[in-house]
Amino acid sequence: MDYSQFLAMKQEIGLLIVFLLVFLYDTFFSKKAQGALPVVTCVVFALYTLFGFICPCVKESATAFGGMYFTSPVLVAIKNILNVGALIVMIQAVNWADTDFIKVRRGEFYELMLLTLFGMYLMMSSNHFLVFVIGLETASLPLAAMVAFNKNHFESHEAAVKYLLTAVFSSAIMLMGLSLVYATAGTLYYDGIFIAMIYSDINVMVVVALAFVMAGFGFKLSLVPFHLWTADVYQGAPTPVTSYLSVISKGSAAFAFLVVLTQAFGFLYADAWEWMLYALIILTITVGNLFAMRQRNMKRFLAFSSISQAGYIMLAIVGLNEMGVSALMFYVLVYIFSNLAAFGVIGSIEHAAGKVDMDDYNGLYKTNPRLAVTMMLAMFSLAGIPPFAGFFSKFFVFTSALSGPGTGAALYVLVLIALINTIISLYYYLLVVKAMFINDSETPIATFRSTFAQRLGMWVCTAGILGLGIVSYFYDYLLTVVE
């Protein structure tokens, strides 16, 4: 075996080094020094993330291990985007990790998070379904342990069981689809499957195999009708874990979905998976919006909001071109800042007052104006109100979808339904703003000062929401990388 092939996995090796440093610190340093573990982890991972942007480790495409692993400048940029989100989650989790019940296991929390991120790296860089499944399970199983981290909370146990069972069933469905793919193509290499599909007839087995694979991804992305686990898991999991699930896990699954569909099943776009994707997008955006209107718990509210956002993320895949890839990257980056800003406010209030219901936010502006303004910016960005970043991310997604290979009235109906749902989403996002700025409360949340880590996370997210909405350089940079 030529060990020089590992040099193609520079980002994965760098992440493993960060993992080992955190593990060694957690294992061998004194109990007194353990108090600095969250800060040390954030600093080390911040340096790793910054290095990824300053010194891109891959300047041209490369493969390793017989073509089973693939990397390129686009994948490097995608992983850097996910690193930004993971870093914000780490910062926001500092105070939660220092609570009396969690601090004895805070090392495990950060180690599990880094391990799941490593699995997501493998998912996106796979060029063979064996590597993909290894990455998928490496990302999924530690997440179940993270969801169950609050061992003294019944809801956390329930959420972990639901997440684990969902992960098992979704993996089984996907593996069934992959077995049918192998029976049809005789290989699990993406390019081999693509070539085999060109020379084989589009029969029932191929369509069923593709449907099973897409169903497996649907569970990971919370696409309707595979979304029923999302709200319960988001509500029961610790807030830092919920925020990680909502952005990093969803973003990595979206990028892996794009790679698999285009690289392995691209030839079947017009014949099979175009109409499947259209149906999933319409159902996901519409159902997510309708159920979000009914929620009063803020974590369940953002759960159904994230379901709807997953539909817009899938809309970028419809573009199936360079603009679609860059629009997907930009949308996920904006979604990271917007959603984590909202979860930062939720986590700060939950940590200080233990309240997570929307009615508890009545009159928040009078007692905690900065938190209210941060939440307002997050809601405006998620709703796509200009000039905030969310408006431009949705605009680029719609533009890429219309510029893709899809033709006919179905594509225009799809985009029209997505636009109408964007207007519908304004209603429930503005419900939160109304509660904070207009509704009165006899017992509002008392005035309190967030910790420095909480404020830092929200400052970064606010800067991202405003900066990405004003400075067009970021999207131009992503489009240049893709081209």
N, C-alpha and C positions, 0 to 999 in steps of 0.2 A: 504494500500500500504506500502511495506517495503522500506523505504527511504535509507536503507543501500545498495540497488542496485546501487545507484548513485556512490558508491565507485569504481565500476568497470569502471566508466568513468573518471578516473583521468586526462587523457590528455585533454579531453573536458572541464572538470571543471577548470583545470589550464588555458586553453585558454580563457574561459569566465572571469576568474579573471583578466587576462591581458586586456581583452576588457573593463571590468568595470573600471579598473584603468585609462585607456586611456580616457574613456568617462567622468569620474569624473574630471580628470585633464582638459579636454577640456571644460567642463561645468562650473566649479566653480573657476578655477584659473583666476587671473587678466589678462588683455590684454597684459601687459608687459611680463608676464610669459609664454604666449602662444607661444612666439618665440622658447622656448625650447621643445615644444611638440614633434617634430620629433625625436629629440635626446633622450628624455625620453622614447618614444615608442620603439625605437631601443634598448635601454639599457634594458628595462623591458623584451622585447621579447627575447633578447639575453640571459638573465639569465634563462628565461623559457626554451629556446632551450638547453642551456648548462646543465641544470638540467635534461632534458630528456635523455641526453647521459650518464651523470654521475650516475644518480640514476634511472634506468628503473623502471617505476611505475607498470609494470605487468611482473611477472616472470613465469606465467603459464596462460593457456587459461581460460577465464571466460565469462559467459553470464549474461544478465540482462533483466528485463522486459519480462519474459516469453520466453526467447530465441530470442527476436527480435534484441537485441544488442549483439555483439560478439567482444571480443578483445583477443589478443595473443601477445607474444613477437615479432612475425613477423610484425603485424600491428603497434606495438609501434615503431619498427625500421623504417617502412615506413613513419609514421607520423613525426618522427624525421628528416628524409631526406627532406620531404616537408617543415619542419620548417626552415631548413638551407636555402633553396631557398627563402622562404618568407622573411627571415631576410636580405638576400642580396638585395632583391628588396626594402625593407624598407630603407636600407642604401643608395642605389642609388637614391631613390626618395627624399632624404632630401632637396637637393637644389631646385628641381622642386617644392616641397611643400612650399618653402620659397619665391617663386616668388610672385609678387604683386597681381596677379589675383587669385592665388590658396591659398595663406596663410589664407584667411578668412574662407576657407573650408578644411584646411588640416586635422583637427580632423576627419571630416567625411571620408576622404580618408582612413586613417589608421583604423578607426572603420569598414568601409565596407570591407576592406581587411581581418581583423580578423574574421568578420562574415562569409565571403565566405570560409575561411579556416575551420571554425567550421562545415559548411555544408559539406565540403569535408571529414572531419573526420567521419561524420555520414554515408556518402556514403560508405566509405571503411569498417566501422565496422558494417554495417547492416547485419542482418541475416534474414531479412523480407523485402519484397519489399515496404511496407508502410514506414518503416524507411528510406529506400533508396530514395524514392521519396521526402520525407521531406528534406533529406540532399541535394538532387539534386536541388530542388528549392531554398533552403537556399543559396546554392553556386552560382546559376545562376542569380537570380534577382539582388542582389547587384552588380554583375559584370557588368550588363547593366548600372547601375548608374555610375560605375567607368569609363566605356568606354566613357560616355557622360560628363566627368568631365570638359573638356575644353568647357564651355558653349558658348564662343564667337567664336568657330571654327565650321564652317559648316560641315567639314569632321568628326568631333567628333559626331555631331548629327546624321549624316548619318550612321556612324559606329554603334552607339548605337541602332538605329532603326533596322538595319540589324541583329545585334546580338540578340536583343530581339525577333524579329520575328523568327529567326532561333531557339532560345531556346524554344519558344512556340511550333513551329511545331515539333521539335525533341521530346519534352516532350509528345505531343499528340500522336505521332507515337509510342513512347515507352509505353505509357499507353494503347494504343490499343493492343499492343503485350502482355502486362501484363494481360489484360482482357481475352485474349485468353488462356494465361497460366493458369489463375484461372479457366476458364471453363474446361480445360483439367485435371488439377491436383486437383482442389478443395481446394487449399491452396496457400498462398503467402510466406510461410516459405521456405527458400532455401533447407533445408534437406527434407522437405515434397515434394517439387517439384521433387527433385532428386529421391526419392523413387517411386513417382507416375509415373515418366517416365520409370522406370525399368519395371513396371507391365502394362504399356499401350502400345498400338501399335503406331509405328511411322507413323502418318497420316499427311494429308496436313495441318490440323490446327496447329499441333505441329511445323512443319517446318515454316509456315507462322508466328506464334507467335515468334519463335526464330529469324526469319529474321527481324521482326519489332523491337525487343529488340536490336538487333545488329545495326540496322539503327539508333536508338536513340543514342546509344553510338558512332556511327560513326560521328554524328554531333558534339558531345562534343570533340572527338579526332581529328576532321578534316580529317577523312579518306575519300578517294575518293570512290564514287562520292558525298559525303556529305560535301565537302570542300569549296564550292564556296564563302562562307561568309568570309573566313579566311583572305585573303589578304586585302580586303577593311576595315575590322575591325582593323587589325593590323596597317594599314596605318593611319586610322583616330583617333584611340585611343591615349591618351598620352603615351609617350614611357615607363614610369614605369608600366602602366597598360598593355601595349603590352607585356612587358617582363614577367609580372605575368601570363598573359593568356598563353604565349608560353611554360612555364615550369611548374608552380604549377598547373594550371587548367588541363593541358594535363596530367601531371604525376598522379594526383589524379584520373582522369577518367580512366587512364590505369590500375591502381591498382584495382579500383572498377570493371572494366570490367573483370579483371582476377578472382576476387572473385566470381562475378555473374556466369560467364561461368563455372568455375570449380565446385563451390558448388551447383549450381542449375541445370545446364545443362551438367554436366560432362559425364553423361551416353550417351548423344547424340553426343559425339565428333566425332566418326568415321561415324555415320549415317547422321549427319546434318551439324554441324557447322564447321567441319574441312575444307570442301571445300569452305564454305562461307568465312572463315578466310583467306585461301590461295588466293582467288580472291581479297579480300580487300587489302591484303598486296602487291601483285604484282601491282595492280592499283595505290595504294597510293605511293609506292616508285618510280615507273616509272613516273607517271604524275607529282608528286612533283618535281622530278629532271628536267624534260623537261621544265616546266614552270619557274623554278628558273633561268634557263639559260637566259631567256628573260627579267628579271627584272633589272631596273636601280635604282629604289628607294630601299634603304637599308632595310627599314621595310617590304616592299613587298617581297624583296629577302629572308629575314629571315622567312617570312610567308610561302613561298613555301618550304624553307629548313625544316621548322618545320613539314610540311605535310609529306615530305619524311622521316624525323626522326620518325614520328608516325608509319610509316610502319615497321621500324626496332624495335620499341617498341613492336608492335604486334607480331613480329617474336619470341620474347621471350616467348609469351604465347603459341606458338605452342609446346614448350618443355613439358609443362604440368607435370613438376616434380620439385623437389627441386632445381635443377640447373637452371631451367627456371625462378623460382621465384627470386632466388638470382641474376641471370643475368639481370632480369627486374629491380630490385632494384639498381643494380650497374649502369645500363645504364641510368636510370633516374637521379641518383646522378651525373654522368659525364655530362649528358646533361644539368643539372642545371648550373654547373660551366662553361661549354663551351658557352652555349647560353647567359647566363647573362653577361659573359665577353664581348661578341660581343655587346649586348645591352648597356652595360656600356660605351663602346667607342662611340656608336651611340648617347646615351643620353648626354654624355659629349660634343661632337662636336655640337649637336643640341642646347644645352644650351648656348654654347659660340658663335657659328657662325650661327646657324639657318639653317644648311645644312644637308640634309639627302640623297642626290643622290650619287650613286657610283662614278660618274665622279668628284664629289667634293673631293673625296679622293685621286685624282691624286697628287702624290708628297707629300703625308702626312708624309712619313718618314723623309723628309728633314726639315720639320717645327715642327713636333710633333713625334719624334722617339719612345717614350715610348708608346704612344697610338697605333702607327702602329705595334709595336712588340706585344702588348696585343691582337690586332685584329688578327694578324697573328697566334698566338698560338690558339686563339679560332677557326679560320678557319681550321687549321691543325687538331685540336681535333674533330671538327664536321665532317671533311672529313675522319677521321680514319687513319691518318698518324702516324706510330710509331716514337718515343716511347711515344707519348702523350696518355692521358687517353682514348680518343675516339677510338683508335685502339683496346685496350683491351676490351672495352665495346662491340664493334661489334664482336670481336672474341668470347667472352663468349656467346653472343646472338646466333651466328651461331652454336657454339658447343652445346648449350642447345637445339636448334631446331633439330639438327641431332640426339640427344640422346633421343628425346621424343618418344611417342607411334606411331607417324606417320610412315608409311611404304610406300614402292613403289617408282616409279620414280617421282611421283608428288612432294614429299618432296625434293628430290635432285634438281629438276627443280626449285622449289621455292627458295632454298638457292643459286643456281647458278645465278638466275635472281637478287637476292639481292646483290650478290658479283659483278656482272657486273654493277649494278647501283651504287655501291660504287665507282667503277672506274670512271663512268660518273660524279658523284658528285665532283670528284677532279677538273674537268674543271671549274665549276662555283665558287667553293670556292677559287680556285687559281686566278680567275679574280679579286677578291678583293685584294689579295696579290700583284698581278701585278700592280693594280692601285696605291697602296700605295708605292711600292718600285721601280717600273720600269717606269711607265708613268710619263711624265712631264706635268706641268701645269703652265700657265702664271699667274694665280691667285690662288695659293694654299691657303688652310686654314691657316690663320695666326697663329703664335706661341702663345700658351696660356697655362696657368697652370690650371689643373683641381682642383676642390675644394677637401678638405680633405675627405669628404664623398664619392665622386666619386672615388678618388684614393683608399680608403679603400676597396670599393666594388670590384674594379678591382684587387687589391692585393689578396684578398681572392679567387677570381675566378682563377687567375693565379696560385696560390699555389695549388688549387684543381686540375687544369689541369695537372700540373707537378707532384704533389704528388701522385695522383691516377694512373698515368702512370708508376711510379717508384716503389711505395710501394705496394706489393701484399696483405698486411695485411687486407686492407679494404674489398676486395672481399672474402677473407678467413673468415673474421668476419661475413659477411652477409650470407655466406653459412652455417656457424655454427649456426646462429640464426634460419635459415630456417629449418635446420635438428633438 
